[in-house]
Amino acid sequence: MSRNIAVKTSAKAVPARATPKTAAKAATKAAPKAAPKNAAPRVAAPQRMGPERVASNGLTESALRKAPASEYMSPEQRAFFREMLVENQKELIENAGVTSEHLREHEVEPDPTDQATIEEEYALELRARDRERKLLKKIEQSLHRIDDGTYGWCEETGEPIGIPRLLARPTATLTIEAQSRRELKQKLYGD
C-alpha cells in the first residue's frame, strides 16, 4: 500500500506519489554534503587583488568609473592616470635594478644540470626585463600624451578610449575596436 507523501527539500520537491522510502532517499540526495574534516573552508574569490587605487587628489578608481562622460579626461582624471603611470614606471625601474644586481651575483655551479637551470632562469628574467623596457617606452609616450592633451583619445579614430580600458591598460592608444581592426590587418597582411 503506497502513501501519498510529499517531501519538500531545500533543492527540490519530491512528487506526491513517492513512497516513504523513495521520499527519504530523495531528501538525502538533495541535502548538502558535508565537507571533509581536513578541507579548507570555501571562500568566495575576491573580485580585485589589492586595495583600490586612490590618487593624491582623492580620486578613486570607482569614482573614476562612475564619472559622467562629460568629465572624460578632466584634469583630475589625467592627474590620476599620471600618478598611475609614474608608479608603474618606478616599479619597472626598480625591477631592472634588482635584476642587474641578481645577475652580478652569478656563481658557477659545478653540476652542469644546475648551471643550465640557472642560465635558463637568467634568460627568462632577461626576456621579462626586455618586455618591461618596451613597456617603459610606452609609459614615457603616455606621459607625453598626458602633457599634450591627447591621452585617452584613440590615435586612429579620435574617439574616447574609455576609462575601463585605460584602467586595465594605461598605455593604450587605440579603442578596442580600432585595436581589433589593427590586429586583424596584421594577421592577414603581416606588419
N, C-alpha and C positions, 0 to 999 in steps of 0.2 A: 504494500500500500504506500503510495507516494503522497507526500505532503506538499502543498504549495507554499513554499517559504521563500521570501525574498531577502537576500542578504546584501546589504549595501556596504561596500568597502570604500576606502579613500580613492582608489583608482577607477573602479567601475562597478556597476550593479550587476548582480548575478540574476539571470532570468528567474521569474516566479515559479517556473515548473521544475526547478532544480530540487534534487533530493537533499536531505541534510548533509549527507556525505560529500556530494559534489559542491554544495554551497560552502562547506568548511574548507574544502580543497581550493576553491576559487579565492576565498578570503585570504588564505595563507600565501597564495601566489601574488596577490595584489599588495600584500603588506610589504613595506620597505624592508630590505635585507639589512641586517646589522653589519657594520664594518668589522673587519678582523681586529683583534686586540692590539696588534702591533702597527696597524695602519695609521698614517698621519691623518689628521682631520682635513676634510676637503675645504679649501678656501677658494673663494672666487678670485680669478686672476685680476690684477689691477688693470685699469684702463690705460694708465700712463705710468711710465717709470720716472721716479724722482718728483720733486716739488714743482709747482707751477712757476714758470719764469716770470719775474717781476722786474721791470726796468727801473732805473733810478728816478724817472718821472712818475712812478707809481702805476704805470700802465701794465696790466697783466695780460696773459695770453687769452684768457676767457673774455676779458673786456675787449680785447682786440678783435676777437672772432665775432662779438656781438655788435661791434660798431656799425653804424649805418653806412651805406655805400657812399653817401655824400662826404664822409670823412676819410675816404680812401687815400692813403699816403699823406696824411696830415703831418705836420712837423713832429707831433708826439709819436706817431707810428714810425716815421723814419728814424727817430731817435731810438725807439725800441729795437728796430732791426739793426741799427748801427751798433748798439751795445751787444746784441746777439752775435753779430759778425766779428766784432773785436774780441769777444770772449772766445769764440771758436778759433780765431787766429792765434791768440795767446796759447791756447791749449795745443794746437798743432805745432807751434814753435817749441813749446816745452817738450812735446813728444820727440821732436827731432833731436833736441839736446840729450834726452835720455838715451835715444838710440845710438848717437855718436859716442856717448860715454860707455855704453854697453859694448860696442864694437872695439873700443880701445882696450877693454879688459879681457879680450880674447886670449885664451890659453890653448896650447896644442895638447890634444888628448893622445895618449899612447895607443888606444884602441881605434883602429880605422873606422869601425862602425859608429862609435861615439863621435868621432871627428866629423864624419859625414852628416850625422844628425845635427850637430851644432852648426855646420856650414849651411845646411838646408834651412834651419831656423833663422839664421842671419839673412839668407836670401829672401825668405818670406818677409822678414822685418823690413828689409831694404825696399822690397816691392811696395809694402804698405806705406812707407815713408815717401816713395815716389808718387803714389796716388795722393798723399797728403800735400806734397809740394805743388801738384797741379791744382788741388783744392785751394791752397793758399793764393795762387794766382787769381782764381775765380773770386775769392773773398776780396782781394785788392780791387778787382774790377767792380764788384758790387759796391764797395765803399766809395769808389769814384762815381758810380751811378747815383748813389745817395746824395753826394755833393752836388752833382749837376742836375738833380731832379728827375732823372729818368728811371730810378729804381722803382720796381713794382709794375712797370709797363712793358708789355710784350715788344721785343725788338722787331718782329715781323708785322704784327697787326696793329700795334699801338693800343690794344685793349688792356684792361687791368689783368694782371696775372692772378690775383686773388690772395687773400690773407691765408687761407688754409694751406695753399701750395707754398707760399713763402715761409710759413712756419715749418713746414716739413723739409723744404729745400730753400734756404735763404739765398742761395746763389742763382736761383732760377732766372732765366732771361726770356723765357717763352711761356705762353699759356699751355695748358695740357694739350689742347687741340693742335696748336702750332708745333709743339714738340712731337706729337704723334705723326703729323704730316712729314716733318723733317726725318724722323726715324724710318718712316715708310719709304721715302725717297732714297735714303742711304741704303736701305735694304735692297731696293730694286735696282738702283743705279750705281751704288758704291759712293765713295767720297768724291 
